Amino acid sequence: MGQRGCKAAGSVITNAFANSLGDLLIYGNGVGLVINVFLLVVSRYMGRKFEELSETGRKIGEEPPPVRIGGIDDVDHPEELDVEDTTCGREEEGQAHEEGNT
């Protein structure tokens, strides 16, 4: 949601209750309270997740090496296979435009 979303929500509330200062204070503070509670819940969850991952030593985004079973390559990690040419017939840069051909 971020800063721009909160600013937009504040503008909507301000425009909706521009005629009544009392309603503006009540509903404006209510929206602010809801956003604050939401951010507290998210920060608490992220803090617990951080502590859990710190204890186990697991790093986010770190993938295990590909598993090779019975000589069959792991298809989930094709970039790590021992194949020399995987171009599948694609032309290298500059091959399509030889001299005399435009």
PAZAPA-4460 file (N, C-alpha, C; in steps of 0.05 Angstrom, whole numbers, plus 32768, in hexadecimal, padded with zeros to 4 digits):
% residues 102
    n_x    n_y    n_z   ca_x   ca_y   ca_z    c_x    c_y    c_z   seq   type   mol
   8011   7FE9   8000   8000   8000   8000   8012   8019   8000     1      M     A
   8022   801C   8013   8036   8030   8013   802C   804D   8018     2      G     A
   803E   805F   8015   8039   807B   801C   8025   8087   8009     3      Q     A
   8026   8081   7FEF   8013   808D   7FDC   7FF7   8083   7FE0     4      R     A
   7FF4   806A   7FE7   7FDA   805E   7FEC   7FCD   806B   8005     5      G     A
   7FDD   806F   801A   7FD2   807B   8032   7FCB   8098   802D     6      C     A
   7FDB   80A6   801D   7FD5   80C2   8016   7FBB   80C3   8006     7      K     A
   7FB7   80B1   7FF3   7F9E   80B0   7FE3   7F86   80AA   7FF5     8      A     A
   7F89   8097   8007   7F73   8091   8019   7F6C   80A9   802B     9      A     A
   7F80   80B7   8034   7F7B   80CF   8044   7F6D   80E5   8034    10      G     A
   7F74   80E8   801A   7F66   80FB   8009   7F49   80F4   8005    11      S     A
   7F44   80DA   8001   7F28   80D2   7FFD   7F17   80D7   8016    12      V     A
   7F22   80D1   802E   7F14   80D6   8047   7F10   80F4   804B    13      I     A
   7F24   8104   8046   7F22   8121   8049   7F0D   812C   8037    14      T     A
   7F0C   8124   801E   7EF8   812E   800B   7EDC   8125   8013    15      N     A
   7EDA   810C   801D   7EBF   8102   8023   7EB3   8110   803B    16      A     A
   7EC4   8118   804E   7EB9   8124   8067   7EC3   8141   806A    17      F     A
   7EC5   814F   8054   7ECF   816B   8054   7EBB   817E   8062    18      A     A
   7EA2   8176   8063   7E8D   8188   806F   7E8B   8185   808D    19      N     A
   7E95   816F   8099   7E91   816B   80B5   7EAC   8164   80C2    20      S     A
   7EB6   8176   80D3   7ED0   8171   80E0   7ECF   815A   80F3    21      L     A
   7EB9   8156   8101   7EB6   8140   8114   7EB7   8125   8106    22      G     A
   7EA8   8122   80F0   7EA9   8109   80E1   7EC4   8104   80D5    23      D     A
   7ED1   811A   80CC   7EEC   8117   80C0   7F00   810C   80D5    24      L     A
   7EFE   8116   80ED   7F10   810C   8102   7F0A   80EF   8109    25      L     A
   7EF1   80E9   810C   7EEA   80CD   8113   7EF2   80B9   80FE    26      I     A
   7EE9   80BE   80E5   7EEE   80AB   80D0   7F0B   80AB   80C6    27      Y     A
   7F17   80C3   80C7   7F34   80C5   80C0   7F45   80B6   80D3    28      G     A
   7F40   80B9   80ED   7F4F   80AA   8101   7F4A   808C   8100    29      N     A
   7F31   8085   80F8   7F2A   8068   80F5   7F3A   805B   80DF    30      G     A
   7F3C   8068   80C9   7F4C   805D   80B3   7F69   805C   80BA    31      V     A
   7F74   8070   80C8   7F8F   8070   80D1   7F94   8059   80E4    32      G     A
   7F81   8054   80F6   7F84   803E   8109   7F85   8023   80FB    33      L     A
   7F73   801F   80E7   7F73   8006   80D9   7F8D   8001   80CA    34      V     A
   7F98   8016   80BE   7FB1   8013   80B0   7FC8   800D   80C3    35      I     A
   7FC8   8019   80DA   7FDC   8014   80EF   7FDB   7FF7   80F9    36      N     A
   7FC3   7FEE   80FE   7FBF   7FD2   8108   7FC9   7FBE   80F3    37      V     A
   7FC2   7FC4   80D9   7FCB   7FB2   80C4   7FEA   7FB2   80C3    38      F     A
   7FF7   7FC9   80C5   8014   7FC9   80C4   8020   7FBC   80DC    39      L     A
   8014   7FBD   80F3   801E   7FAF   810B   801D   7F91   8107    40      L     A
   8006   7F87   80FB   8004   7F6A   80F6   8019   7F61   80E3    41      V     A
   801D   7F70   80CD   8031   7F69   80B9   804D   7F69   80C6    42      V     A
   8054   7F7E   80D5   806F   7F7F   80E1   8073   7F69   80F5    43      S     A
   805F   7F62   8104   8061   7F4C   8117   8066   7F31   8109    44      R     A
   8057   7F2D   80F3   805B   7F14   80E4   8077   7F13   80D8    45      Y     A
   8080   7F29   80CC   809B   7F2A   80C0   80B1   7F27   80D5    46      M     A
   80AD   7F32   80EC   80C1   7F2F   8102   80C3   7F12   810A    47      G     A
   80AC   7F04   810E   80AD   7EE8   8115   80BA   7ED7   80FF    48      R     A
   80B3   7EDD   80E6   80BF   7ECE   80D0   80DD   7ED2   80CF    49      K     A
   80E6   7EEB   80D4   8102   7EF1   80D4   8110   7EE1   80EA    50      F     A
   8105   7EE0   8102   8111   7ED1   8118   8113   7EB3   8111    51      E     A
   80FD   7EA9   8105   80FC   7E8D   80FE   8112   7E86   80EA    52      E     A
   8115   7E97   80D5   8128   7E91   80C0   8145   7E96   80CB    53      L     A
   8148   7EA8   80DD   8163   7EAD   80E9   816C   7E95   80F9    54      S     A
   815A   7E89   8108   8160   7E72   8118   8168   7E59   8107    55      E     A
   815A   7E56   80F1   815F   7E3F   80E0   8177   7E43   80CD    56      T     A
   817E   7E5D   80C8   8194   7E63   80B6   818B   7E62   8099    57      G     A
   8172   7E5F   8094   8168   7E5E   8078   8169   7E7A   806C    58      R     A
   8172   7E7C   8053   8172   7E95   8045   815D   7E95   802F    59      K     A
   814D   7EAB   802E   8138   7EAD   801A   8145   7EB1   7FFF    60      I     A
   813A   7EA2   7FEB   8144   7EA4   7FD0   815B   7E91   7FCA    61      G     A
   8166   7E84   7FDE   817B   7E71   7FD9   816F   7E56   7FD2    62      E     A
   8175   7E4C   7FBB   816A   7E33   7FB2   817E   7E1D   7FB4    63      E     A
   8175   7E05   7FBA   8187   7DEE   7FBB   8191   7DE7   7F9F    64      P     A
   81A8   7DDA   7F9D   81B2   7DD2   7F83   819F   7DBE   7F75    65      P     A
   819F   7DBC   7F5B   818D   7DAA   7F4D   8193   7D8D   7F55    66      P     A
   817F   7D7D   7F56   8181   7D60   7F5D   8181   7D50   7F43    67      V     A
   8195   7D3E   7F41   8197   7D2D   7F29   8193   7D10   7F33    68      R     A
   817E   7D04   7F28   8177   7CE9   7F30   817A   7CD6   7F18    69      I     A
   818B   7CC2   7F1B   818E   7CAE   7F06   8196   7CBA   7EEB    70      G     A
   81A6   7CCF   7EEB   81B0   7CDB   7ED3   819C   7CEE   7EC5    71      G     A
   8184   7CF1   7ED1   8171   7D04   7EC5   8175   7D1F   7ED2    72      I     A
   8177   7D33   7EC0   817C   7D4E   7ECA   8162   7D5B   7ED6    73      D     A
   8166   7D6C   7EE9   8150   7D7A   7EF6   8145   7D8F   7EE3    74      D     A
   812C   7D8D   7EDB   8121   7DA1   7EC8   811A   7DBB   7ED5    75      V     A
   811A   7DBC   7EEF   8114   7DD6   7EFD   812B   7DE9   7EFC    76      D     A
   8143   7DE0   7EF6   815B   7DF1   7EF5   816A   7DEC   7EDA    77      H     A
   815D   7DF3   7EC3   816B   7DED   7EAA   8184   7DFE   7EA5    78      P     A
   8187   7E14   7EB3   819E   7E25   7EAF   81B7   7E18   7EBA    79      E     A
   81B4   7E03   7ECB   81CB   7DF7   7ED8   81D2   7DDC   7ECB    80      E     A
   81C5   7DD5   7EB5   81CB   7DBB   7EA8   81E6   7DBD   7E9A    81      L     A
   81F3   7DA5   7E96   820D   7DA4   7E89   820A   7DA1   7E6A    82      D     A
   81FB   7DB3   7E5E   81F7   7DB3   7E41   8206   7DCB   7E36    83      V     A
   8216   7DC6   7E21   8226   7DDC   7E15   8215   7DEF   7E05    84      E     A
   8204   7DE5   7DF4   81F5   7DF7   7DE2   81D7   7DF4   7DE7    85      D     A
   81CA   7E09   7DF1   81AD   7E08   7DF6   819F   7E1F   7DE7    86      T     A
   81AA   7E27   7DD0   819F   7E3D   7DC1   8186   7E36   7DB2    87      T     A
   8181   7E1C   7DAD   8169   7E13   7D9F   8166   7E20   7D84    88      C     A
   817C   7E25   7D76   817A   7E30   7D5B   8177   7E4D   7D5A    89      G     A
   8178   7E5B   7D70   8176   7E78   7D6F   818F   7E84   7D62    90      R     A
   818C   7E9A   7D54   81A3   7EA6   7D48   81B2   7EB7   7D5C    91      E     A
   81CC   7EB6   7D59   81DD   7EC7   7D6A   81DA   7EE4   7D60    92      E     A
   81E1   7EF7   7D71   81E0   7F13   7D6A   81F1   7F19   7D52    93      E     A
   81E6   7F25   7D3E   81F5   7F2D   7D27   81F4   7F19   7D10    94      G     A
   81EA   7F00   7D15   81E9   7EEC   7D00   81D3   7EF1   7CEB    95      Q     A
   81BD   7EFE   7CF4   81A7   7F01   7CE2   81AD   7F16   7CCC    96      A     A
   81BF   7F28   7CD1   81C4   7F3E   7CBE   81E1   7F3B   7CB4    97      H     A
   81E5   7F2A   7CA0   8200   7F27   7C94   8204   7F3D   7C7F    98      E     A
   821C   7F3F   7C76   8222   7F54   7C62   8212   7F4D   7C48    99      E     A
   8205   7F61   7C3D   81F6   7F5E   7C24   81D9   7F58   7C2A   100      G     A
   81D2   7F4E   7C42   81B6   7F48   7C49   81AC   7F5E   7C5C   101      N     A
   8195   7F6A   7C56   818A   7F7E   7C67   816F   7F77   7C71   102      T     A
***
